[in-house]
Amino acid sequence: MEYFDDEKKVAEYIKMAEGYDGRDLMPILALHLKPGASVLELGMGPGKDYELLNEHYRVTGSDNSHAFL
């Protein structure tokens, strides 16, 4: 069993990630990506960064854990 196949561990990760805000990285991405660019997010977890990225880009999210998908 993989770590994030365990629902309890997934819940723990989501709780740990609460309050995390990746918005500080958006200006850095904007230096390299045009608005509307396609972005593949690998290991999207609970989707916090996916939501931020989706505000400016066309995002495809992926994760090895079925619990996060």
Phi and psi restraints in degrees (value plus and minus 20) as a CYANA .aco file:
   2 GLU   PHI     -96.7   -56.7
   2 GLU   PSI     136.2   176.2
   3 TYR   PHI     -73.8   -33.8
   3 TYR   PSI     -69.4   -29.4
   4 PHE   PHI    -108.4   -68.4
   4 PHE   PSI      -6.7    33.3
   5 ASP   PHI    -106.8   -66.8
   5 ASP   PSI     -30.2     9.8
   6 ASP   PHI    -110.3   -70.3
   6 ASP   PSI      96.8   136.8
   7 GLU   PHI     -78.7   -38.7
   7 GLU   PSI     -54.0   -14.0
   8 LYS   PHI     -84.8   -44.8
   8 LYS   PSI     -62.1   -22.1
   9 LYS   PHI     -88.2   -48.2
   9 LYS   PSI     -56.0   -16.0
  10 VAL   PHI     -82.2   -42.2
  10 VAL   PSI     -65.6   -25.6
  11 ALA   PHI     -82.1   -42.1
  11 ALA   PSI     -60.0   -20.0
  12 GLU   PHI     -83.1   -43.1
  12 GLU   PSI     -61.4   -21.4
  13 TYR   PHI     -84.5   -44.5
  13 TYR   PSI     -65.0   -25.0
  14 ILE   PHI     -80.7   -40.7
  14 ILE   PSI     -62.8   -22.8
  15 LYS   PHI     -83.7   -43.7
  15 LYS   PSI     -62.2   -22.2
  16 MET   PHI     -83.1   -43.1
  16 MET   PSI     -54.0   -14.0
  17 ALA   PHI    -100.9   -60.9
  17 ALA   PSI     -30.2     9.8
  18 GLU   PHI     -77.8   -37.8
  18 GLU   PSI     115.9   155.9
  19 GLY   PHI      68.1   108.1
  19 GLY   PSI     -32.2     7.8
  20 TYR   PHI     -90.5   -50.5
  20 TYR   PSI     114.4   154.4
  21 ASP   PHI    -153.6  -113.6
  21 ASP   PSI      92.4   132.4
  22 GLY   PHI    -107.1   -67.1
  22 GLY   PSI      -8.4    31.6
  23 ARG   PHI     -79.4   -39.4
  23 ARG   PSI     -47.4    -7.4
  24 ASP   PHI     -82.6   -42.6
  24 ASP   PSI     -43.2    -3.2
  25 LEU   PHI    -103.5   -63.5
  25 LEU   PSI     -36.6     3.4
  26 MET   PHI     -81.0   -41.0
  26 MET   PSI     -62.5   -22.5
  27 PRO   PHI     -82.6   -42.6
  27 PRO   PSI     -51.8   -11.8
  28 ILE   PHI     -88.6   -48.6
  28 ILE   PSI     -63.5   -23.5
  29 LEU   PHI     -82.4   -42.4
  29 LEU   PSI     -57.8   -17.8
  30 ALA   PHI     -83.0   -43.0
  30 ALA   PSI     -42.6    -2.6
  31 LEU   PHI     -90.4   -50.4
  31 LEU   PSI     -42.2    -2.2
  32 HIS   PHI    -137.1   -97.1
  32 HIS   PSI     -37.4     2.6
  33 LEU   PHI    -144.3  -104.3
  33 LEU   PSI     117.0   157.0
  34 LYS   PHI    -100.3   -60.3
  34 LYS   PSI     130.5   170.5
  35 PRO   PHI     -74.7   -34.7
  35 PRO   PSI     117.6   157.6
  36 GLY   PHI      66.7   106.7
  36 GLY   PSI     -21.6    18.4
  37 ALA   PHI     -82.6   -42.6
  37 ALA   PSI     133.6   173.6
  38 SER   PHI    -102.1   -62.1
  38 SER   PSI     113.4   153.4
  39 VAL   PHI    -150.3  -110.3
  39 VAL   PSI     114.9   154.9
  40 LEU   PHI    -127.2   -87.2
  40 LEU   PSI      97.0   137.0
  41 GLU   PHI    -117.5   -77.5
  41 GLU   PSI      96.0   136.0
  42 LEU   PHI    -113.5   -73.5
  42 LEU   PSI     109.5   149.5
  43 GLY   PHI      50.3    90.3
  43 GLY   PSI      37.7    77.7
  44 MET   PHI     -96.1   -56.1
  44 MET   PSI     -31.3     8.7
  45 GLY   PHI      33.8    73.8
  45 GLY   PSI    -154.1  -114.1
  46 PRO   PHI     -96.0   -56.0
  46 PRO   PSI     -21.8    18.2
  47 GLY   PHI      74.2   114.2
  47 GLY   PSI      -8.9    31.1
  48 LYS   PHI     -81.9   -41.9
  48 LYS   PSI     -68.5   -28.5
  49 ASP   PHI     -91.3   -51.3
  49 ASP   PSI     -53.0   -13.0
  50 TYR   PHI     -75.5   -35.5
  50 TYR   PSI     -66.5   -26.5
  51 GLU   PHI     -82.2   -42.2
  51 GLU   PSI     -62.3   -22.3
  52 LEU   PHI     -84.8   -44.8
  52 LEU   PSI     -67.8   -27.8
  53 LEU   PHI     -81.3   -41.3
  53 LEU   PSI     -57.6   -17.6
  54 ASN   PHI     -86.4   -46.4
  54 ASN   PSI     -35.3     4.7
  55 GLU   PHI     -90.6   -50.6
  55 GLU   PSI     -42.7    -2.7
  56 HIS   PHI    -147.2  -107.2
  56 HIS   PSI     -38.4     1.6
  57 TYR   PHI    -153.0  -113.0
  57 TYR   PSI     146.1   186.1
  58 ARG   PHI    -109.7   -69.7
  58 ARG   PSI      91.2   131.2
  59 VAL   PHI    -130.4   -90.4
  59 VAL   PSI     117.2   157.2
  60 THR   PHI    -135.4   -95.4
  60 THR   PSI     102.0   142.0
  61 GLY   PHI    -119.8   -79.8
  61 GLY   PSI     131.1   171.1
  62 SER   PHI    -167.7  -127.7
  62 SER   PSI     135.3   175.3
  63 ASP   PHI    -179.6  -139.6
  63 ASP   PSI     125.0   165.0
  64 ASN   PHI     -93.3   -53.3
  64 ASN   PSI     -41.5    -1.5
  65 SER   PHI    -110.0   -70.0
  65 SER   PSI     101.7   141.7
  66 HIS   PHI     -83.8   -43.8
  66 HIS   PSI     -47.5    -7.5
  67 ALA   PHI     -82.7   -42.7
  67 ALA   PSI     -54.2   -14.2
  68 PHE   PHI    -102.3   -62.3
  68 PHE   PSI     -40.3    -0.3
